[in-house]
Amino acid sequence: MTSSAIRNNIYKALENIDDSKFLKAVFEIVSEKAESSHFFELNDKQKALLDEREQEYIQGNGKNFNWQEAKKMIRGKKDVS
């Protein structure tokens, strides 16, 4: 069963439940999962590296790639030098 089908089944099942305590518990679980799947923190070293790369980009230095070049590199068809 696909994620979409499971999600639709959950929607349908929840429509028929009239237990606010249960629904609040489900809401808490779903909210926690949604927040944790979209949230992460960078440490100071990672932030500094991103700041450095941003400055290189702004100044026109550094190496940039278009989407096609990036896909080729990821798939191992082009050297990243």
C-alpha positions in Angstrom: 0.0 0.0 0.0 1.4 3.4 -0.9 1.8 6.2 1.5 -0.9 8.1 -0.2 -3.4 5.2 0.1 -2.5 4.8 3.8 -3.0 8.6 4.4 -6.4 8.4 2.7 -7.4 5.4 4.8 -6.4 7.3 8.0 -8.4 10.3 6.9 -11.5 8.1 6.4 -11.0 6.3 9.7 -10.6 9.6 11.6 -13.8 11.0 10.1 -15.8 8.4 12.0 -14.1 8.8 15.4 -15.8 11.0 17.9 -13.4 10.6 20.8 -11.8 14.0 21.4 -9.2 12.5 23.8 -8.1 10.0 21.2 -8.1 12.6 18.4 -5.9 14.9 20.5 -3.4 12.1 21.1 -3.3 11.3 17.4 -2.9 15.0 16.6 0.0 15.3 19.0 1.8 12.3 17.4 1.2 13.6 13.9 2.3 17.1 14.8 5.5 15.9 16.5 6.4 13.8 13.4 5.7 16.6 11.0 7.9 19.0 13.0 10.7 16.5 13.4 10.8 15.5 9.8 11.3 19.1 8.6 13.6 20.4 11.4 17.3 20.1 11.9 20.0 22.3 13.4 23.4 23.2 12.0 26.3 23.4 14.4 28.6 26.4 14.4 31.2 24.8 12.0 28.4 24.0 9.5 27.0 27.5 9.7 30.5 29.0 9.2 31.1 26.8 6.1 27.7 27.8 4.6 28.5 31.5 5.3 31.9 31.1 3.6 30.3 29.4 0.6 27.6 32.1 0.4 30.3 34.8 0.3 32.2 33.0 -2.4 29.0 32.7 -4.4 28.1 36.4 -3.9 31.7 37.4 -5.0 31.5 35.2 -8.1 34.2 32.9 -6.8 33.8 29.2 -6.2 32.4 26.6 -8.6 28.7 26.5 -9.4 26.8 23.8 -11.3 23.5 23.7 -13.1 21.0 21.0 -12.4 22.2 18.8 -15.3 25.8 19.0 -14.3 24.9 18.2 -10.7 22.9 15.1 -11.8 25.8 13.9 -13.9 28.2 14.3 -10.9 25.9 12.6 -8.5 25.5 9.7 -10.9 29.2 9.4 -11.3 29.4 10.5 -15.0 31.5 13.7 -14.4 34.5 14.4 -12.3 34.0 17.1 -9.6 37.3 19.0 -10.0 
